[in-house]
Amino acid sequence: METSELLLHQIFQTVRIISKGLNQHLESHGIYSSEWSIITTLTEKGSMTQGALASYLNIEPPAVSKTLVKLEKKGLIMRIPGTDKREKQVMLTNQANQQYLTWQEIVGHHRNALLANLSPQQQQEMTRLLQTIFENAQHYEKGAT
């Protein structure tokens, strides 16, 4: 396997095991990593449209829609009419806001365990490298469409 293929394979495998592990820790608290990414985005950014969420998280709109339906059934989000009648604003409910700190603590422990053997400098370098790969992917996708 060539170096670039090995690197991307490792990135995919790493993301999968991180997501799987986080799901195991969050499951007993009623949410999953895909739902957490939406919850934390809404906490940090405030209410957003479904399209804006999909764009911000780089997730296909149908996948975001499916996750939002689950979150709505759990009483963790609500959709309210926005200025554009075709698209509603998605926002967290009081129930989600009350549980947020518990979920955040679980996620924090998980992340600390994953990064335990990396110095802050190594973490910064890894972030920089991954940002470069991300930007290259964005540039490639814009050119490929």
DAQUIDA-V35083 format. One line per field, one symbol per residue. phi: phi as a letter, one per 30 degrees, with the letter a starting at -180 (. if undefined). psi: psi as a letter, one per 20 degrees, with the letter a starting at -180 (. if undefined). A space follows every 10 residues. Layout:
phi: ???
psi: ???
//
This chain:
phi: .deddddddd dddddddddd ddedddedci bbeddedddd ddddcidbde dddedddhbe edddeddddd ddddicbbcb ecdcddbcdc bddeedddde dddddddddd ddddceccde dddddddddd dddddddddd ddddc
psi: prghggghgh gghggghggg ghghhhgijj rrhhhghggh ghghiaqrrg ghggggilqp ghgggghhgg hghikirqpq pahoihpqpp qqrhgghhig hgghgggggg ggghjhjprh ghgggggggh hggghggggg hhhi.
//
